[in-house]
């Protein structure tokens, strides 16, 4: 069973930046569709960004122009670069991988807190 492990979360002031990482335990897994989602307290989990082959990206409106998703297949890692962070970006951020004909795989999440 492939595992995804997120890292890079933390506390940052509004306007700051963070880069989240999502490392897969299995080689080539990050070659498939990979996405980032987030869940704020009391709210449902929502889509943030996705990258599919070949290097097609898609973003939520709230992330466009500020966030950038990328991947390094040699390192089996997907990244989410987050710039110009706002307090409303505060949430637990989750990585998800989707391999054809298989169940989606989720990471355990990493907390991002943006102070005003």
C-alpha positions as CSV (number, residue, x, y, z in Angstrom):
1,X,0.0,0.0,0.0
2,X,1.6,3.3,-1.1
3,X,1.8,6.0,1.5
4,X,1.9,9.7,1.1
5,X,3.6,11.9,3.7
6,X,3.2,15.7,3.8
7,X,5.6,18.1,5.3
8,X,6.4,21.8,5.3
9,X,3.5,23.2,7.2
10,X,3.8,25.7,10.0
11,X,3.0,29.2,11.3
12,X,3.6,32.1,9.0
13,X,2.5,35.7,8.9
14,X,0.1,37.0,6.3
15,X,1.9,37.8,3.1
16,X,4.5,35.1,3.8
17,X,5.3,31.9,1.9
18,X,5.5,28.2,2.6
19,X,6.3,25.2,0.4
20,X,4.6,22.0,1.2
21,X,6.0,18.6,0.1
22,X,4.2,15.3,-0.4
23,X,6.5,12.3,-0.6
24,X,5.3,9.0,-2.0
25,X,6.6,5.7,-0.6
26,X,6.4,4.0,-4.1
27,X,8.4,4.9,-7.1
28,X,6.4,6.4,-10.1
29,X,3.3,7.0,-8.0
30,X,3.8,10.7,-8.3
31,X,3.7,10.3,-12.1
32,X,-0.1,10.0,-11.8
33,X,-2.6,12.7,-11.0
34,X,-1.6,14.3,-7.7
35,X,-3.6,17.0,-5.9
36,X,-3.6,19.2,-2.8
37,X,-6.7,19.7,-0.7
38,X,-7.3,21.6,2.5
39,X,-9.8,21.5,5.4
40,X,-10.3,24.5,7.7
41,X,-12.0,24.0,11.1
42,X,-15.7,23.5,10.8
43,X,-15.5,23.4,7.0
44,X,-15.5,20.6,4.4
45,X,-12.4,19.6,2.7
46,X,-11.9,21.6,-0.5
47,X,-9.8,21.3,-3.7
48,X,-6.7,23.5,-3.9
49,X,-4.6,22.3,-6.9
50,X,-3.9,19.4,-9.1
51,X,-1.2,18.2,-11.5
52,X,-1.8,15.6,-14.2
53,X,0.2,14.2,-17.0
54,X,1.7,15.7,-19.0
55,X,2.2,18.6,-16.5
56,X,-1.2,20.0,-16.8
57,X,-2.2,22.0,-13.7
58,X,-5.5,23.1,-12.3
59,X,-6.2,25.5,-9.4
60,X,-9.1,26.6,-7.2
61,X,-10.0,30.2,-7.8
62,X,-8.7,31.0,-4.3
63,X,-5.2,29.6,-5.2
64,X,-4.8,31.1,-8.7
65,X,-1.9,33.5,-9.0
66,X,-0.6,32.7,-5.5
67,X,-0.1,28.9,-5.3
68,X,1.9,26.7,-7.7
69,X,1.9,22.9,-7.8
70,X,4.8,21.0,-9.2
71,X,6.5,17.6,-9.0
72,X,9.9,16.0,-9.0
73,X,9.3,12.4,-10.2
74,X,12.9,11.5,-9.5
75,X,12.3,12.3,-5.8
76,X,8.7,10.9,-5.8
77,X,7.6,14.2,-4.4
78,X,4.9,16.7,-5.2
79,X,5.1,20.3,-4.0
80,X,2.8,23.1,-3.3
81,X,4.4,26.6,-3.3
82,X,2.2,29.0,-1.5
83,X,2.9,32.7,-1.7
84,X,1.1,35.8,-0.4
85,X,-0.6,33.7,2.2
86,X,-3.7,35.0,3.9
87,X,-5.3,34.1,7.2
88,X,-8.1,32.4,5.3
89,X,-5.6,29.9,4.0
90,X,-5.3,28.5,7.5
91,X,-6.2,24.8,7.3
92,X,-4.8,21.3,7.3
93,X,-3.4,20.6,3.9
94,X,-3.7,17.1,2.4
95,X,-2.0,15.5,-0.5
96,X,-4.0,13.0,-2.7
97,X,-2.8,10.6,-5.4
98,X,-5.0,9.0,-8.0
99,X,-3.7,6.0,-9.9
100,X,-5.8,4.5,-12.6
101,X,-7.9,1.5,-11.6
102,X,-7.0,2.0,-8.0
103,X,-8.3,3.7,-4.9
104,X,-7.3,7.3,-4.1
105,X,-4.5,7.6,-1.5
106,X,-4.4,10.4,1.0
107,X,-1.7,11.7,3.2
108,X,-2.1,12.4,6.9
109,X,-2.1,16.2,6.4
110,X,0.1,19.1,7.5
111,X,-1.1,22.2,9.4
112,X,-0.8,25.6,7.9
113,X,-1.5,28.6,10.1
114,X,-1.4,32.1,8.8
115,X,-1.5,34.9,11.3
116,X,-2.8,38.4,10.6
